[in-house]
Amino acid sequence: MGLDVKICGLKDQASIRAAAEAGAAYIGFVFFAGSPRAVTPGAAGDLAGFVPKEVNKVGVFVDAADDLIRQACEQAGLDFLQLHGTESPQRAAEIRKMTGRPIIKALPVEIEDDLMATAAFEGICDYLLFDARPPADSGRPGGNAVPFDWRLLEGRSFGAPWFLSGGLTAGNLNRAVGDSGARMVDVSSGVEVSPGVKSGRMIREFLSQASGL
């Protein structure tokens, strides 16, 4: 059956082609200046032309202003919006209403109690995304190549479908899925040769591994 995979933080045509040809269901553009994967709405608009229609374009935002969100939606033709900051359920609802786009809400996980935050977003957000809580010295809420204890998700059900993220690679994907039960996964740093620099070979390896799970 295979997993639904989101390859996030793409900045060049070659990486988009590798992801699309190898079977990615989602491609992510990061609109957060503090990330080495950041793109502007204009740059994302140029890249969006290389994304096949059957692949969903996701915009990743971190406590972003309305103007940036609107510009990115318009210029890049985004299909989904991923909120990866400290956005409240109310803010998520506002953005969903403003844009008419489905919302993916990222939630940081370190301990079991962190999963209690999901309840407030269920019924408001279309998808959840569980990512590792960032290290204290990190300036980024995601893309830190850090996993969490995937067993915290084992056997749990939530009021929205969910992605697993955080430190995933082709080498640990099988164990991550086995421990968590995830059917949708998100990868960024795990297919990079250095922060922000994607590897077509690593993208293809990850998607090949995912297709068999």
N, C-alpha and C positions, 0 to 999 in steps of 0.2 A: 504493500500500500504506500509506504513512504511517508516521510514527514513533510509538512508545509514549512518552507524555510524562507526566512528574511535575511538577505545579505545587506548589512547596514553600513552607512558611511562611505558610499561610492562617490568618486570625484572625477572619474575619467571614463572615456568611451570603452576602452579595452576591458575594464572591470565589469562594466554593465553588460557588455556582450558575453563575457565569460559566465556571468551569473544567469543571464537569460537563457543562453544556449544549454546550460547544464541543469536547468529546471527550477530556478528560484521562483517562488510564488510572489515574493515581495522584494522590492528594492528600496533601500532607505537613503534619503538625503538629510544630512544634519544641518540644521539652521541654528547653530550655537557657536558663537565666535570663540569660545574658550576651548573648542575641540580641534585637534589636528585634522579632523575630517570635515570641517565646516565648509559649506558652500553658500553663496549668495542666492537669492531668488533668481537673479538673472542667469547665473551659471547653471543652476538646477534646471532652468527652463531650456537652456541649450542642450543639456544632457538628456532631458526627458524625451527628446526626439529619437533617441536611440533605444528607448525602452519599449518592447513590444506591447501591444494593447492588452494581451492576456496577463501581463505582469503588473501587479499593483505597485503604484508609487506612493511611498510613505514619507511624510515630512516629520522630522524629529525636532521638537521644540523644548526649550528649557525656560519655563516662566517667561514666555515671550509676550511682547506687546501685540495688540490687535493688528497694527499696521504690517508688521513682519509676517504674521500668519496669513493675512489677506493677500499680500504680495506673493508669497510663496505658493499659495493655492492657485492664484491666477496665472502666474508665470510658469510654474512647473506642472500645472494640471494634476495636483495631488489627489490621490484616491482615499488616503487615510491620513490622520494626524496622530502622531505619537507624542504624548505629553510626558516628558522625562524629568520634570522639575518637582517643585513642591505644590503644584496646582491642586486646589481643593476640589471636592466634588462639584461645588457651585461654579467654579471657574471652568471645569471641564464641560459642564452643561452649557455655559455661555458660549464657549468656543464651538461646541457641536451645533448649537442653534445658529450662530453667526455664519458658519461656513457650510453647514449641511453635510459635512463629512463625518464618517464613522471615527470614533475616538479609541485609541489604544492608550491606556494609562499604565505607565511603568511604576512599579513599586519596589523599593529596596528591601531586601531580605537578608537578615543575619541570624535571627532567632525565630522560634515558632510564633511568638507574640506579634511579630511583624506582619503575619498573615491576617491578623484581625482587621487591618486597614482596608482589606478588600471589600468588606460589607458596605462601606459608605459609597463605593464607586459602582457596585453592581446595580444594574437598572439605569445607570447614567452613561457608563462607558460600554462600548461594544466589545472591547477586548481588554484583558489585563496582560501585563508583561512583568514577570518576576526577574529582577536583576539583583546581583550582589550589592550589598551596601558598600559604597565606595570607601577606600582607605581615608583616614582622617586628613592626610596630606594631599589628597587629590583635589584638583580644581574642577573635575568633571563628574557628573552624577552617573555616567555610564562609560563603556568603552575602556575599562581599566584592566581587562584581562584577568579578572578575579572571579572565581566561582564561589558559590555558597554550598551549604549542605543540601544537595538535591533531595535527600530523603525527607526533608521537611514537607515536601509536596506529595509524597507517596500516599495514594489512596484518597486524597482530598478532592472534593468537588466544589466548584465555585459558580456563582451566578452569571458567569460570562466565560467564553472560551479564553484560553491563555497561552502565552508564549513563555518559553524558558530562555533566559539569557544570562550572560555573565561567565566569561572564561571558557566558552565552548570551543573545541577544536575537533578536527576529524578524528584525532586520537582518543578523545574522551567522550565523544558523542554517544556511543553505544551505552556506556555506563551511566551517563547523565539521563538518558531516556529510560533506561531500566530502573534507575533509582527514583525518578520523579513521575514517570508516566506521561511525560510531555508528548504532544502530537504536533506542536508548532514550536519552532526554535528560531532564535535570532542570534546572528554572529556578526562580529565586526573585527575586533583585534585578532581573533583566532584564524583569520584568513589574510593576515598582513605580515610583511617582511620587516616593517618598522611602523611606528604609529602614523596612521593615515595613508600608508602605501600598501594597497592591496596587491595580492598575488593571484593571477589567473589560475595558476596551477593549484594553489591552496583552495581557491573557491571551488574549482572542479572536484577536488578530492573531498571537500566537505559535503558537497551536494551529492556526490556518488555514494558516500557513506550514508547520508540521510535517506536516499532513495530505497535502501534495503531494510529500513527500520519501520 
